[in-house]
Amino acid sequence: MSKTARAYTNIALIKYWGKKNQTLKLPYTNSLSLTLDRFYTDTKACVINNDQDIIYLNQTLLDQTLLDQTQSQRIRNYLDTIRQMYSFNEHFQIDTVNHVPTSAGFASSASGFAALAAAINETKQLNLDKKQLSILARNGSGSASRSIYGGFVEWIAGSDNETSFAQPIETESEIDLTILSVVINKNVKKISSTVGMENSVKSSPFYPNWVTLVASEIKEIKQAIAKKDVQKIGEIAEHNAMSMHALTLSANPSFTYFEPETIKILQIIHELRQKGILAYATIDAGPNVKIICTKESLKQVQKYIEEQLSNVTCVVANIGSGIQYI
């Protein structure tokens, strides 16, 4: 049996930044995300009679360029991990269509590996429940563990392969929260998230404080979610994002994912708040900014951004769903 699995990206409101186990992709801290409905990956996996996997990305056979080889090797290693975990030997043809800017801070690996895990689960009829599927996805990309679910999701850091998984945060009804993604640059970032995390953990003097901060802010933001307090959610998420990027600035050598337009957007967001318009920023490992709004504030925020920055693209994203089969 083979179906196309669709997984959506997620944006971490409380971020993880640093892995205590690179092989199992176990983070030092829990994290909390929101699955979005705008960016997604569709993946189909078919068993083939071949001695190696065949991988297509956006209808192009990988391995044609050095970048392709890096991407395909990561996927091949992941498929080897799945074969080892579930004791089978078949190889696959993987067909993936990625509706996400790759390596630009929009969690393309999250939707990508979540969709791949779900596609393998369906093709091999592993009959994994959501928790097991989250564990499987995490073995490909840590943040992929969260894209198994829709809405607000917490990834439990855990201590081994069985205890590190994501779980949904239940809310009684819909919350008036919208994300305005401001795309500054779709290019591949110069410093990968993995390298950035390693450098921050090793050399930022503030990393121990980061671990303590995340534990505190996860509790706070879960309370805000329960109260449907979008302003408080925004305040906590923005502080957490700025604290994460402070780790990159305080690493040795120092580095940043910000571009001049990133700083300009942050300044615009402060101006909007001074005008009484609800807007808060969160930024992953990339220059692009995600702005937390309400449906009421969205149009004003987007208009203000587009008036002051003509070279950016604004994309509206709402709360998305978990894994789907199409």
GUPAVO-312145 format. One record per atom (N, C-alpha, C): x negated, y negated, z negated; residue in three letters. Coordinates in pm, whole numbers, plus 32768, in hexadecimal, padded with zeros to 4 digits. Atoms other than C-alpha are relative to their C-alpha. Example, Ala and Ser with C-alpha at 12.3 -4.5 7.8 and 13.67 -1.06 7.14 Angstrom:
// residues 2
7FA780778000ALA
7B3281C27CF4ALA
7FA67F888000ALA
805280778006SER
7AA9806A7D36SER
804D7F937FB7SER
END
This chain:
// residues 326
7FAB80788000MET
800080008000MET
7FA87F848000MET
804F807A7FF9SER
7F7F7EA78056SER
805D7F888011SER
7FB5807C7FF7LYS
801D7D578013LYS
7FA07F8A7FEFLYS
804F80788014THR
7F977BF88020THR
801F7FC67F77THR
7FF0803C8085ALA
7F5E7B6D7EC4ALA
7FE17F6B8009ALA
801480918005ARG
7F7E79F87E88ARG
7FE67FD67F71ARG
802180378083ALA
7ED6794C7D63ALA
7FE87F6A800FALA
800D80927FFETYR
7EDD77DA7D10TYR
7F8B7FD47FA9TYR
806C80378051THR
7DC677037C88THR
80377FD37F78THR
7FDA803C8081ASN
7DC976897B23ASN
7F9E7F907FE0ASN
8055806E802FILE
7D44754D7A89ILE
7FF1800E7F6AILE
80197FEF808FALA
7CA175737936ALA
80147F7B7FB8ALA
7FEA80768053LEU
7D2A74747841LEU
7FA07FFF7F88LEU
806C7FEC8061ILE
7C4674FE7733ILE
7F9F80618041ILE
805B7FB87FA7LYS
7B11757B77E5LYS
7FA4805E7FB5LYS
80717FB38033TYR
7A19768D77AETYR
7F877FD28050TYR
8079802D7FBBTRP
78B676297803TRP
7F8B80497FC2TRP
806D7FAF8035GLY
77BA773977C5GLY
802B808F7FE6GLY
7FE27F728012LYS
77B278B577C5LYS
7F9B803F7FA0LYS
80577FB6805CLYS
772B798D76ABLYS
7FD88087803ALYS
80227F837FBCASN
77297ABD7791ASN
80187FEA8095ASN
7FF4801E7F72GLN
76E07A7E7901GLN
803C8075804EGLN
7FCF7F8B7FB6THR
772B7BE27972THR
8097800D7FF5THR
7F707FF38017LEU
78867BF278D6LEU
80497F7B800BLEU
7FC680877FF6LYS
78BC7A7B78FCLYS
80547FDF7F85LYS
7FBF8021807FLEU
79147A50778ELEU
7FD77F737FD7LEU
802180898024PRO
792978E17726PRO
7FE27FF27F6BPRO
8017801E808DTYR
78B3784775E1TYR
80807FD57FBATYR
7F878037803DTHR
7A0A77AD75AATHR
807C802F804BTHR
7F817FF47FBAASN
7B7777DF75F9ASN
80107F8A805FASN
7FDE80717FAASER
7C0A76FF7706SER
80968003801ASER
7F7080097FE9LEU
7D6476897769LEU
80177FB68084LEU
7FF080357F79SER
7DE0764578C8SER
80927FF08025SER
7F7C800C7FC3LEU
7F0A75E7799DLEU
7FF48031808FLEU
7FFD7FCE7F77THR
7F5176AE7AD8THR
804E7F9E8057THR
7FC580637FA6LEU
7FA175CB7C00LEU
804280448078LEU
7FB67FC47F91ASP
808B76077D25ASP
7FCB7FD48089ASP
8028803F7F82ARG
7FC6754C7E31ARG
7F91804D8048ARG
80737FBD7FC4PHE
7E82760D7E6BPHE
800780957FDFPHE
7FF17F718018TYR
7E7E77867E96TYR
7FAA80518062TYR
804A7FA27FACTHR
7DD078B57F2CTHR
80588078801DTHR
7FBA7F867FD6ASP
7E7379D17FF1ASP
7F9980688025ASP
80627F967FE7THR
7DB57B1A7FF6THR
804580868015THR
7FD07F797FE4LYS
7DFC7C6E808ELYS
7F89805F8000LYS
806A7F9C8006ALA
7D2B7DA6804CALA
80328083803BALA
7FDE7F807FC1CYS
7D367EDF8126CYS
7F8C80607FEFCYS
80687F988009VAL
7C77802280E7VAL
7FD38023808EVAL
80367FE07F7BILE
7B91806C820FILE
7F9F80757FF5ILE
805F7F917FF9ASN
7AC08196827BASN
7F797FC8802CASN
807E80447FE1ASN
797580E28266ASN
7FA5800B7F87ASN
805D7FF48070ASP
783B80E68192ASP
7FE27F797FBFASP
800C80818043GLN
78547F74813DGLN
80807FB08015GLN
7F8880547FF7ASP
795E7E6C8106ASP
7FF27F9C8072ASP
7FFA80667F96ILE
79C67D828220ILE
80547F8D7FCAILE
7FC180728044ILE
7A217C2581ABILE
80177F8F8063ILE
7FDB80737FAFTYR
7ADA7B178269TYR
80307F907FA5TYR
7FD280778047LEU
7B0479B881DELEU
80327F9C8067LEU
7FC3805D7FA0ASN
7BF278D38298ASN
7FEE8031808FASN
80047FBC7F7DGLN
7BF179CD83BCGLN
7F758003803EGLN
80897FFA7FD0THR
7A7779BC83DBTHR
7FB4806A7FB2THR
804E7F988040LEU
79977AE68395LEU
7F8B7FC17FB5LEU
806F8036804FLEU
78A97A90827BLEU
7F7C80448026LEU
80897FD37FE7ASP
772F7ACC8288ASP
7FC17FBE807AASP
803780407F89GLN
76FD79E983B6GLN
7F9A7F937FDEGLN
805E8069802ATHR
764578D982F4THR
7FCD80217F75THR
80387FEA8085LEU
757678C481B9LEU
806A7FEA7F95LEU
7F948019805ELEU
76A1782C8101LEU
806380738001LEU
7FA67F8D7FF6ASP
777F79448184ASP
7FC780777FB4ASP
80407F8D8041GLN
76857A458107GLN
80097FF67F69GLN
7FF480158091THR
768979AC7FACTHR
808E801E7FD1THR
7F747FE88025GLN
780779AF7FA2GLN
80238094800BGLN
7FDA7F747FEBSER
782A7B0D8030SER
7FBC805D7F9CSER
80467FAB8061GLN
77237B9E7F47GLN
80447FFA7F77GLN
7FB7800C807FARG
77E07B167E1CARG
807E80568003ARG
7F877FAF7FF3ILE
791D7BBC7E9DILE
7FDD80958002ILE
802A7F737FFAARG
78667D027EECARG
7FD980327F75ARG
80277FD98088ASN
77D07D0A7D8FASN
807D80167FAAASN
7F847FF3804CTYR
792C7CD57D00TYR
804A80808025TYR
7FBE7F847FD5LEU
79BE7DF07DD0LEU
7FB6807A7FC9LEU
804D7F93803DASP
78A27ED07D55ASP
802480107F6CASP
7FD77FFD808DTHR
79027E717BF0THR
808880447FF1THR
7F7B7FC28007ILE
7A6E7ED17C31ILE
7FF680958019ILE
80107F717FE3ARG
7A05801D7CCBARG
7FC8804A7F86ARG
803B7FC28077GLN
793380667B97GLN
806580067F8DGLN
7FA08006806DMET
7A467FFA7AA5MET
806E8069800FMET
7F8D7FA97FEBTYR
7B5280D17B45TYR
7FDE8081804CTYR
80317F7E7FD1SER
7A7F81F07BCCSER
803B802B8086SER
7FE07FD67F77PHE
7AC881F07D3FPHE
7F907FCE805CPHE
8070801D7FA7ASN
79E481D77E6FASN
80267FBA8081ASN
7FD7803A7F81GLU
7AB381457F8AGLU
7FCE7F708010GLU
8023808A7FDFHIS
7A4D80088039HIS
807A7FBC803EHIS
7F8A804E7FD9PHE
7B337EF180AAPHE
7FE07F9F8071PHE
8003807A7FB0GLN
7B797DF681B6GLN
804E7F997FB3GLN
7FC3806C804CILE
7BC37CB38100ILE
801D7F8C8060ILE
7FD880737FAFASP
7C857BA281B5ASP
80337F937FA2ASP
7FDF806C805CTHR
7C8F7A5D80F1THR
80147F7D804CTHR
7FE980867FCCVAL
7D25790F8150VAL
80057FA37F88VAL
801380558075ASN
7CBA77FE8060ASN
803B7F76801EASN
7FC280847FF0HIS
7D9E76CD8049HIS
7FD07FA27F91HIS
803F804E806AVAL
7CAC76247F58VAL
7F7A7FCE8034VAL
8089802A7FE0PRO
7B77754A7F94PRO
7F9E80537FAEPRO
805D7FA48043THR
7A59763A7F40THR
7F8F7FB47FBBTHR
80738034804CSER
795875E17E34SER
7FFF7F697FEFSER
7FF880918011ALA
79D6747E7E06ALA
80487FDA7F7FALA
7FC1801E807FGLY
7A6674997CA9GLY
809680148000GLY
7F717FE47FFCPHE
7BBE751E7D08PHE
801E80927FE1PHE
7FE97F778030ALA
7B97767D7C78ALA
80238060806FALA
7FE77FA17F93SER
7B8A77337DC5SER
7FDC808E7FD8SER
80247F78802CSER
7ADD78597D1CSER
806B80397FA5SER
7F957FD08058ALA
7BFB786C7C20ALA
806F80408051ALA
7F967FC77FAESER
7D09789E7D26SER
7FCA80718056SER
803A7F9B7FA8GLY
7C1C79667E03GLY
7FF180887FBEGLY
80167F7F8042PHE
7BBC7A737D0APHE
807F80357FBEPHE
7F7F7FD18034ALA
7D167A7F7C6CALA
804F8045806FALA
7FBA7FC37F8EALA
7DAB7AC47DC5ALA
7FBE80838028ALA
80477F867FDBLEU
7C9E7BC57E10LEU
801B80707F9DLEU
7FE17F9B8066ALA
7CD57C7A7CC6ALA
808C80378012ALA
7F757FD57FEEALA
7E4B7C837D04ALA
80108053807EALA
7FF87FB47F83ALA
7E1A7CFD7E6AALA
7FC9808E7FEEALA
80397F7B801AILE
7D3B7E1D7DF8ILE
805E80517FA7ILE
7FA17FBE8059ASN
7E307E707CE1ASN
8075803A8050ASN
7F8F7FD47FAFGLU
7F487E897DE3GLU
7FD8806E8062GLU
802C7FA07F9ATHR
7E837F467EEDTHR
7FDD80877FC3THR
80297F848043LYS
7DF180467DFDLYS
806880337F9DLYS
7F957FDC805EGLN
7F3280507D2EGLN
7FC780227F75GLN
803A7FF08085LEU
7E7080247BECLEU
80677FEC7F91LEU
7F918016805EASN
7FB57FB87B42ASN
7FD47FB57F83ASN
8031804F8071LEU
7F057EB97A68LEU
806C7F9E7FD2LEU
7FA780698032ASP
7FD67DDE7984ASP
7FB67F7A8009ASP
803B80847FEELYS
7F967C67797CLYS
7F807FEE7FADLYS
8078800C8054LYS
7E9D7C7E785ELYS
7F8B80498042LYS
806A7FB47FBEGLN
7DD47D8C7911GLN
7FD47FBD8082GLN
802080477F84LEU
7DE87CC87A56LEU
7FAD7F837FE3LEU
804D8075802ASER
7D667B9479A1SER
7F6F80287FE2SER
80867FCD801DILE
7C3C7C5F7924ILE
7FB6801F8082ILE
803E7FDD7F80LEU
7BFB7CE27A83LEU
7FD87F82804CLEU
801E807D7FBAALA
7C0C7B837B19ALA
7F8A7FB97FC0ALA
806E80428047ARG
7B207AFB7A0DARG
7F7980398029ARG
807E7FC47FD6ASN
7A147BEF7A82ASN
7FCE7FC78084ASN
802A80437F87GLY
7A117B327BCBGLY
7FDE7F6E7FE8GLY
8015808D8023SER
7A3179CF7B44SER
804A7FE77F7ESER
7FC280148083GLY
7A75796479E0GLY
80867FBB8008GLY
7F83804B7FF9SER
7B7F78657A39SER
806E804A804BSER
7F9B7FB07FBAALA
7C2D79677B17ALA
805B80497F9EALA
7FAD7FBC8064SER
7CA97A0E79D9SER
807F7FB17FE3SER
7F8E80558020ARG
7D9178E479A9ARG
80637FF58072ARG
7FA8800F7F8DSER
7E1E78E07B0BSER
805F80768014SER
7F9F7F917FFCILE
7ED37A297ACFILE
808A7FCE7FD5ILE
7F8380328039TYR
7FDD79607A17TYR
80217F758036TYR
7FD580877FE0GLY
80A8782B7A65GLY
80087FAA7F83GLY
7FEF805C8070GLY
80D276F6798DGLY
7F837FEF7FADGLY
80708011805CPHE
7FF876BB785CPHE
7FCB80897FD6PHE
803F7F7E8018VAL
7F0077D2781BVAL
7F857FED7FA8VAL
807980038054GLU
7DFB7813770DGLU
7FAB807A801EGLU
805F7F937FEFTRP
7CC778E47753TRP
7FBA80167F7BTRP
803F7FD9807EILE
7C5579997618ILE
7F71802C801FILE
808D7FE77FDFALA
7AD8799F7618ALA
7FDB80937FEDALA
801C7F74801BGLY
7ABF7AF87579GLY
7F6D801C7FE8GLY
80887FD6801DSER
79867BBE752ESER
7FCF8071805BSER
80267F977FA3ASP
798A7CD07637ASP
806780038071ASP
7FAC7FFF7F88ASN
7A387D357779ASN
809580107FDFASN
7F747FE58020GLU
7B797DA476CDGLU
80427F8F7FB1GLU
7FC580678057THR
7BA67C7675EATHR
7FFC7F74803CTHR
800580827FBESER
7B6A7B5C76E2SER
80667FFF8071SER
7F9380017F9FPHE
7CAC7B12779FPHE
80547F827FEBPHE
7FA78075800AALA
7DAA7A0177E2ALA
808C802D7FDAALA
7F757FE68023GLN
7F0B79EA7760GLN
80507F7F800FGLN
7FAF80787FE9PRO
802A78FD77ADPRO
80297FBE7F7DPRO
7FCA804C8070ILE
809977EC76BFILE
80917FE38020ILE
7F71800C7FE2GLU
821077FF76B1GLU
80337F757FD9GLU
7FBA807E801FTHR
82D776BB76C5THR
809580178014THR
7F717FE57FFDGLU
844B76AF7688GLU
80437FCF8080GLU
7FC680347F84SER
849775DF77BCSER
7F967FB2804CSER
806080477FADGLU
83F1751778CFGLU
7FCD7F827FBBGLU
803D80788038ILE
830773FE7876ILE
7FE87F9E8073ILE
800B80677F9AASP
82F972B57935ASP
7F6E7FDA8013ASP
808F80157FEBLEU
818E72D179A0LEU
7FDE801E8091LEU
802A7FF37F75THR
80FD729F7AFCTHR
7F6B7FDF8009THR
808E80197FEAILE
7F9672A67B77ILE
7FED7FBD8087ILE
802880417F83LEU
7F1771B07C7BLEU
7F6C801E8015LEU
808B7FDF7FE1SER
7DDB72427D11SER
7FC87F998061SER
804080647FABVAL
7CF771387DA2VAL
7F80803D8039VAL
806F7FBB7FBEVAL
7C0C71D87E9EVAL
7F9E7F988034VAL
806A805D7FD7ILE
7ACB71127EBFILE
7FA480438065ILE
80637FB97FB0ASN
79EC721B7F5AASN
802480938002ASN
7FE17F717FF1LYS
7A3E73777FE2LYS
7F8380548015LYS
807B7FB87FE5ASN
78D173D68014ASN
7FD8805A7F8BASN
80347FA88068VAL
782474EB7F54VAL
7FA87FAF7FA1VAL
804D804E8060LYS
7795745D7E13LYS
7F6F80327FFBLYS
808E7FE07FFCLYS
761B74547DF2LYS
7FD780597F8BLYS
801F7FAD8075ILE
761674F27C97ILE
807B80547FE1ILE
7F8E7FAA8018SER
76F7761F7C6ASER
802B7FF97F6ESER
7FD07FFD808BSER
77CD76437B34SER
7FAA805A7FAASER
80507FA0804ETHR
770077707AC6THR
7F7B7FC37FD7THR
8081803F801EVAL
75B676B47ADDVAL
80147F8A7FA0VAL
7FE580718058GLY
764F757E7A3DGLY
801A802A7F71GLY
7FE67FCC8086MET
76D076487918MET
7F7F802D7FBBMET
807C7FCC803AGLU
758276F478E1GLU
7FA67F8D7FD1GLU
805580728024ASN
74C775AA78E1ASN
80367FB67F85ASN
7FC380478072SER
75BE750A77EESER
7FEF804E7F7FSER
800C7FAD8078VAL
75BA762E76FAVAL
7F707FFF7FCCVAL
808C7FF68028LYS
743E764176F9LYS
7FC77F7D7FCALYS
804C807A801BSER
73E674D276E1SER
804F7F8B7FC6SER
7FB88071803BSER
750373F1766ESER
7FFF800B7F68SER
80017FFA8092PRO
74D6739974FEPRO
808C7FFE7FC3PRO
7F77800B8031PHE
764F736F74E5PHE
8052807F8014PHE
7FB07F8A7FE0TYR
76B274CF754FTYR
8043803F7F84TYR
7FBA7FC88076PRO
76F7755273ECPRO
807C7FB07FDAPRO
7F8B8053801EASN
77E2742A73B7ASN
8071801B8062ASN
7F9B7FE17F9ATRP
7893748374FDTRP
805380797FD7TRP
7FBA7F858029VAL
78EB75DE747AVAL
80657FE17F93VAL
7FA58027806CTHR
798375467340THR
80737FAB8034THR
7F9A80597FC7LEU
7A3D743C7408LEU
806C804F804ALEU
7F9F7FB37FB1VAL
7AE1753874F1VAL
8061804A7FA5VAL
7FA97FB7805CALA
7B67760873CFALA
80697FA37FC5ALA
7FA380608039SER
7C0574D0733ASER
80657FCE8067SER
7FA8803B7F9CGLU
7C927444747DGLU
80628064803CGLU
7F9F7F9B7FD2ILE
7D32758C74E7ILE
807980027FA2ILE
7F9280028060LYS
7E00758773A7LYS
80577F848015LYS
7FB7807D7FEFGLU
7E5F741B73E0GLU
80558000807FGLU
7FB680087F82ILE
7EC57443754BILE
807280658003ILE
7F917FA08007LYS
7F9875787503LYS
80767FC47FB2LYS
7F968046804AGLN
805974A97406GLN
80437F98805AGLN
7FC980647FA4ALA
80847396750BALA
80568040806BALA
7FB17FB67F9CILE
80FF7494760CILE
8085802B7FC4ILE
7F847FD58043ALA
81FD751B7513ALA
80617F8B7FF0ALA
7FAC80788011LYS
827C73B674DELYS
801F7FBD8086LYS
7FF2803A7F7ALYS
826F736F7657LYS
7FD37F6D8003LYS
80378087800CASP
81A1723A7605ASP
7F947FEE806AASP
805D800A7F90VAL
810171EC7755VAL
7F907F9D7FE3VAL
806780618021GLN
804870BC76D2GLN
7F93803F7FA9GLN
80627FBF8058LYS
7FA2718675BFLYS
7FB1806A804BLYS
80457F9E7FADILE
7F51729E76B4ILE
7F947FB98052ILE
805F804B7FAFGLY
7EAB719B7792GLY
7F8A7FCC7FB0GLY
806B80368055GLU
7DE770FB7677GLU
7F99806D7FDDGLU
805A7F938029ILE
7D5972487604ILE
7FB280358078ILE
80417FCA7F88ALA
7D1072C57764ALA
7F937FA28033ALA
806380607FD0GLU
7C5A718577C6GLU
7F857FFF7FA5GLU
80717FFF805DHIS
7B857186768DHIS
7FAC807E8011HIS
80487F837FEFASN
7B2D72F276C2ASN
7FAD7FFE8080ASN
804A80067F82ALA
7AC972B4782CALA
7F867FA57FF5ALA
8072805B800FMET
79EE718A77D4MET
7F94803E7FA7MET
80607FBD8058SER
794D725676BFSER
7FB2806B804BSER
80457F9C7FAFMET
78FD736C77B5MET
7F977FBF8059MET
805F80427FA7HIS
785B727C78A8HIS
7F917FBA7FB2HIS
806C80338054ALA
779971E47788ALA
7F9280697FECALA
80637F95800CLEU
76ED7337776ELEU
7FA380008079LEU
805680037F89THR
7670731778D5THR
7FA37F887FFBTHR
8052807A8008LEU
75F371B67896LEU
7F94800B7F94LEU
80607FF1806ESER
754272227757SER
7FA8807B8010SER
80597F8F7FE5ALA
74A2735877F1ALA
7F757FCC8027ALA
808980257FDCASN
732F7358783DASN
7FCA80638067ASN
7FE780877FCBPRO
7308730E7959PRO
80967FE1800APRO
7F76802E7FFASER
744672407960SER
80388011808DSER
7FBE7FF97F7EPHE
754272727A79PHE
80937FDA7FEDPHE
7F7280218007THR
76A4720E7ACETHR
8046802C8080THR
7FAD7FE17F8CTYR
77BD72777BB6TYR
80487F838032TYR
7FB9807B7FDCPHE
784571157BC2PHE
7FC17FBE807BPHE
802B80587F94GLU
7830703B7CF7GLU
80357F747FE0GLU
7FD18088801FPRO
78666EC07CFFPRO
80987FF57FFFPRO
7F6E80067FFCGLU
79D26EF57D5FGLU
803F803F7F85GLU
7FCE7FC2807BTHR
79FF6FD67C2FTHR
800A7F987F91THR
8002806A8066ILE
799C6EB77B4AILE
806B7F98801DILE
7F9C80647FDALYS
7A7A6DC87C0CLYS
808C802F7FDBLYS
7F7B7FCB8021ILE
7BA86EAB7BDFILE
80177FFE7F69ILE
7FF380068092LEU
7B656EC47A69LEU
801E7F717FD3LEU
7FE5808D8021GLN
7B5E6D477A5BGLN
80907FDB8024GLN
7F75801B7FD6ILE
7CA86D387B1BILE
8063803B7F9CILE
7FA87FBE8061ILE
7D456E2D7A27ILE
800A7FAE7F7FILE
7FFD80568077HIS
7CE36D4E7902HIS
80537F828019HIS
7FAF80767FDCGLU
7D7A6C2479B7GLU
809480218000GLU
7F747FD67FFCLEU
7EBD6CE479EFLEU
8039800C7F73LEU
7FD07FF1808AARG
7ED86D38787EARG
80147F797FBCARG
7FF080878036GLN
7EA56BCC7825GLN
80817FBF8030GLN
7F8180327FC9LYS
7FD56B8678FFLYS
807780517FCDLYS
7F957FAE8038GLY
809D6C8A783CGLY
802B80738058GLY
7FE17F927FA5ILE
80936D917950ILE
7FB5807D7FD1ILE
803D7F878035LEU
80526EF678DALEU
7FA78041806ALEU
80607FC17FA6ALA
7F196F81797FALA
7F8580287FAFALA
80777FCE8045TYR
7DFF705978F6TYR
7FB280598060TYR
80577FB97FA1ALA
7CD670F879A7ALA
7FCE80837FC5ALA
804E7F8B8021THR
7C45725279A4THR
7FAD8022807BTHR
805E7FE77F93ILE
7B1872B77A76ILE
7FB380807FE2ILE
80507F86800EASP
7A7E740E7AA8ASP
7F747FE88038ASP
8089800B7FCEALA
792474557B35ALA
80027FD58092ALA
7FF9803A7F7CGLY
794373717C60GLY
80257F6D7FF3GLY
7FE580908008PRO
798572047CB9PRO
80947FDE7FFFPRO
7F72801D7FEDASN
7AFA72237CF3ASN
80497FF37F7BASN
7FB98020807DVAL
7BE9719B7BEDVAL
809080318008VAL
7F747FD9800ELYS
7D3172337B7ELYS
803F7FA57F98LYS
7FC080618059ILE
7E1C71357AE1ILE
8082803B7FCBILE
7F877FCF8043ILE
7F2271A579E6ILE
80647F8E7FFBILE
7F9780667FF9CYS
806570E47A21CYS
8085803D7FD4CYS
7F757FD28005THR
81D970FB79E9THR
803C7FE48089THR
7FBD801C7F80LYS
82CC70FB7B0CLYS
801D7F6B800DLYS
7FE480907FFEGLU
831E6F957AABGLU
7F847FAF8024GLU
8079804F7FEASER
81B56F1C7AB1SER
7FB780258082SER
804B7FCB7F8DLEU
81426FE87BE0LEU
7FF87F9D8074LEU
7FFF80587F8BLYS
81AC6EF77CF5LYS
7FAB7F847FE9LYS
804F8077801FGLN
81106DCB7C46GLN
7F6B80208000GLN
808D7FD88006VAL
7FCB6E867C06VAL
7FCA8017808CVAL
802E7FE27F79GLN
7FB06F067D6BGLN
7FF37F808053GLN
8004807E7FB5LYS
7FFF6DB07DFDLYS
7F867FAD7FD9LYS
8071804E8033TYR
7EFA6D087D23TYR
7F7B803A8030TYR
807B7FBE7FD1ILE
7DEE6E097D7EILE
7FEB7FE68095ILE
800E800B7F6FGLU
7E326DF97EF3GLU
7FE87F70802CGLU
8019808D7FDFGLU
7E346C7C7EF4GLU
7F6E7FDA7FE8GLU
808780288025GLN
7CDE6C687E52GLN
7F938059803CGLN
80617FA47FC5LEU
7C356D977EF0LEU
803A803A8081LEU
7FC57FD77F80SER
7C7D6DC68061SER
7FC580838035SER
80457F8C7FC9ASN
7B8A6EE98096ASN
801880807FB1ASN
7FE07F87804CVAL
7C276FE37FA5VAL
8085803A8031VAL
7F827FBD7FE0THR
7D3F70DF7FD5THR
804780247F7FTHR
7FB27FE08077CYS
7E5170FF7ED2CYS
805E8075801ECYS
7FAA7F8B7FF1VAL
7F06724C7EA7VAL
804C80157F7EVAL
7FAC7FEC8076VAL
802A727D7DB8VAL
800E80967FE6VAL
7FF07F758027ALA
803473C77CFCALA
805680077F82ALA
7FAB7FE88075ASN
813C74447C0BASN
7FDA80837FBEASN
801E7F858049ILE
813E75657B18ILE
801D8078805AILE
7FF77F8F7FA6GLY
810376A77BD8GLY
801E80827FBAGLY
7FDD7F7B8033SER
815578167BB0SER
7F87805A8002SER
806B7F9F8005GLY
808279487B76GLY
7FF680518082GLY
80167FAB7F8CILE
80207A617C64ILE
808380228046ILE
7F8E7FD97FAFGLN
81127AA27D81GLN
7FD1805F806CGLN
801D7FA97F8ETYR
81207BAE7E90TYR
805B7FD98072TYR
7FB380367F91ILE
818C7B367FE4ILE
7FF18058807CILE
END
